[in-house]
Amino acid sequence: MMEHYVTLFDSLFLPQGLALYMSMERHVKDYTLWVLCVDNETHEILNRLSLPNLRLLKLSQLETEELKHVQPTRTKGEYCWTLTPFAPRFVFDTDPTVTRVTYLDADLWFRKHPAPIFREFEASGKHVLITDHAYAPENDATSTSGQYCVQFMTFTRDGGETVRKWWEERCLEWCYARFEDGKFGDQKYLDDWPERFPDFVHVLNNKELALAPWNATRFPYGNGIVWHFQSLRIEKYSGSTFAVFLGPYTLPRVTLNFVYVDYVAELRKAVEMLLQNGFAIRPQQRRTLLSKLRTRARFAYGQIRKLFPVTRIPL
């Protein structure tokens, strides 16, 4: 069946959104990726690019009165989190033929076809799929960030709506970038879903299929179907210099060489595509004294291979 996916981002995150799209063109094939454009600039540039398998949703045309009411009380990031449970709804409302939608974070990246994930989900007979953070012990943030990750979530039109609507209502009530009364953003709400909605929610059993920097030391990189590049940010693009902040996590050399090098290359390709179409790239993160002290995981694209040379071996 044709799989439908939805992601959301603003113009600052266009490079990540395009890198996600490029990976889907390479690995997913028969799909539609819906993009909820958080600002008009995102819609304008993606409309200009006219990419196959991409369908655009303009937030300014879909924003509900409830969303407009809470938007002034939240930061841009918090508002994007508030929008997450609405994204599948907007797809269902726009196209009545869609029977299920998978939400993707914009900084996800496919390395393989996701068929094994959907086979497990379909075998469960449930209507909602969520994934465990599966933290490595040294990175365990379950108590504050949650057991499950809002990164790859599937909802069916029928049974899944029970769960999605409950989540939508909670995010309208409270969705902030702080831990408070057992809540954190849109994510901690998922903690009790397997108990609250036992007939609807399936947790992906094979934790190695959805990988991220917080579990890179726990699982072999090669089993990952999707990688979540959480906290990776573009710091600078100027001529031959493409500097990125890789994030605060300790990453194995093999993961840097076989996953991060390729993702950063794709990110650079996305940046070049945007520049060719008149889009000005803005830094997503600037260097600060605090960030320098907290991590040394900052590399220019051209230096990564020199720092961690390795001979490639086919998976």
N, C-alpha and C positions, 0 to 999 in steps of 0.2 A: 504494500500500500504506500501511497505518497505520504511521507511524514511531513508534518508542519511544525516549524520551530518559531519561537519568538524571542527577541532580545530587545534591550532598550539602552540607549545611551545618548549623550549630548555631543556637541561638536568637539569638545575636548577629547573625547574617547573615540573619535572616528578611526584613528589608526588601529586600535584594538578591534573595533567592529569589523573593519575591512580584513584584518588578519583572520578573524573567525570565519568570515565569508570565504576567503581564499582556501582555507583548510577544508571547508565543506564542499567546495567545488572539486577539490582533489579527491576526497574520501567518501562523501555522503551520496553524491550523485542525484538520486531521485528524491528531491525535497523542495520545500519552499521555506525560505527564511523571511519572516516578517520582522520588520524593524520599527519599533515604537520610537519615533524621532522626538526626543525630549525638547529640542529647540528647532526653530524654523531653519537655521543654518544647516543642521544635519539633513533635514528633508531636502533642502535646496541642492546640496552637493550630491547626495545619493540619487536624487532624481536626474541630475545632470549626467551622472555616470551611467545610468540606465543598465544596471547589471542583471544578467539572467538569474532566475530563481529567487529574486529579491522582490518583496512587496513592502511598500511603505505605509506606515500609519502615522498620521500627524496628530501629536498630542493636543495641540490647540483646537483641533476639531472634535476630539473625543473626550476631553476633560469633563468630568461630572461636576455638579455643584458641590458635592461633598469634597472632592479633591480640591476644587478652587478655594473652599473654605479653610482647609488645613494647610495649604501650600505656604501661606505667609508665615506660618509658625515653625517651619522646618528649613534646614539648610538644603542646598541643592542635592547633596548626597542622601540626606534623609528623605527628601521628596522622591528621589529615584527609588529608594527602598519601598516607600509607600506605594509606588506605582506597580511594583512587581506582581502582586496578585491580580491587578487589573489587566496586565498584558495578555494573558490567555483569553480573558473575557472579551477584550477588544477584537481579537482574532475571530472568536466564535460569533460575535455580533456582526462582523464585517462579511464573513463567508459562512453561510449556513450549511455548506457541504463538508466543512471540517469536523471530523469526529474526535480528534485528540490533538493536543498541542503540547510541545515540550519547551519550557522556558529555559533559556541559556543565558548565563552571565556573559557580558560582552568580551571579557578577557579569558574565555575558554578557547580551546584550540584542539581540533580533531587530528589524531594521528592514525586512526583506523575507522572503518565503517562501524556504526553503532549497533548493528544488528544483534550482537550478543546481549546488549542491555535490554533491547525491546523483547527479545525472546524470553528472557527471564521475567520481565514485567508481564507479558501476556500469559505466561504459564501460571503466574500467581492468581490470575482472575480478578485482580484489584483494579481500581480506577485512578489511583494517584501513585506516582513513583517518586521517592526521595532518596538522597544519598547521604551516607554517614561521612562525617569529617575524617574519621579513621586516623586521628592524630598519631604521629610518632610520640612516644612517651615524653620526650623533652619539649614538645610543643603543645601539650594537651591544654586546651582552653575551653573544654566542655562546659565548665561551670559558668563562664561569662559569655562565650560566643555560641554555645549550643552544641548538642550532639550531632545535629544534621546541618547540612550546608545548602543554602539557597544558591544553587549553581546549575544543576541539571534536574528539572522537575517536570514530570509529565502529568497532564490532567486530561481525562476523557470529558466529552461534552456532557454526558448524562451523569453518571455516578460521581465524577470528579467535582462537579459543581457544588456539591454539599460541602466539601472540604475547602474549595477555593473561596466560596462566599464567606465562610466563617473566618478565613484568613484575611480576606479583604476588609471585613468589619473590624477585626482587631487592629490592623495596620492603620485604618482611619482613626481609631481611638488613640493609638500610641505607636509611634515609630521614630525613635531617636537613636543617635549614635552614642549611647551610653548604657551601662548595665544598671537596671533599676527594677526592684521588686520582681526579680526573676525574668525580666524582659531585656532583650537587646535587639534594636532595629526590627527588621521583619523576620529575623532568623530564630530567636529563642522560642517563638510561637510553635515551631515544628517539634519541639522536644517531646511532647506527649501525644503526637498524632497516632503512633501505632496503638496506643491505649484508647485515646479519644475516638478514633475512627478505625477500629480494627477490621471492619469489613470493606474498607475503602483504600487504605494506605499500605503500600508495599515498600519496604526498605531494600535497596539493592544489596543482595547477599554478597556478590563478588566485589569486594571493596577495592580491588586493584584495577578496576575498569575506569574509575574516575579518580585521577591523581592530582596532587597539588604540592606546593612547597612544604606544607606542614607535615606531609607524610612521605616526602622524598627519601628519607633515610630508613623508612620502614618497608617499602615495597620496591620491587624491581621496576625501573622506569619503562621497560619494554612492554609490560602488560597493559599500560594505560591506553584507553581508547580516546578519552578526552583529558586534557591537562588544563588546570586552572591556574593562570599566572597572576594570582592575587598579589597585590602590592608592587608588581613590576610597573615602572613608570618611565616615560621618556623625559630625560632631563635636558637634553640639548640636541638640536640638529643644525649643523652649520657646515656646509660644504662636505668634506670627507668625514667629519666628526659626527657620529651618532652615538650619544651617550645615554645609557639607561641605568636606572636604579633597579637592581634585581630583587630587592626586598630584604627583610631582616632575618630570613631563615638560613640555616646552614645547608648547603646543597652539595651532594656528592659530585665529584669531578665528572663521572660518567653521565650524570643527569645534565650537567652544564653542557657537555660536549654533544650529546645526542638529542637533547630536547631544547635547551635554552638557546643554543647557537642558532638552530633552525628557526625558532620562533622569532628571535630578534631580527634575523634576516628577513623574515616575512613581514615583520613590523616595519622594517626600513622600506621594503617594497611598497607597502601601503602608504607610507609617508611620501614617497616619491610620486606615487599615483595622485595623491591629493595635491601636491605642489604643482604637478603638471596641469591640474584643473583649477588653478588659481586659489587654492585654499592655503591659508597661512597657518603653519604649525606652531602651536603654543606649548611651552614646557608644561608637563603634567606634575612635575615636582622640581623644586629648586634645592640646591645643596644648602644645608644649614650646619652649624657647628654641632648641634645635637645629633643629626643624622650621621655625621662623619664619625662621631664618637661611638654611636650605637652599632654601626656596621661598616665593614670594609667591602661589602658586596656591591661595589660600583665599578662597572667596566665600560670602556668604550667598545663599540661593536668590533672594531678592527683589532682589539687586543685580546679578545676572548680566546681565539684559537692559539695565540702565542702563549697565553698563560696555562692553557690546559690542552696541550697537543695530544692527540690520540688517533690511532688508525681506525677508520670506520669498519665495523663488522656488520654484515646484513643481519637483521633480526630474524 
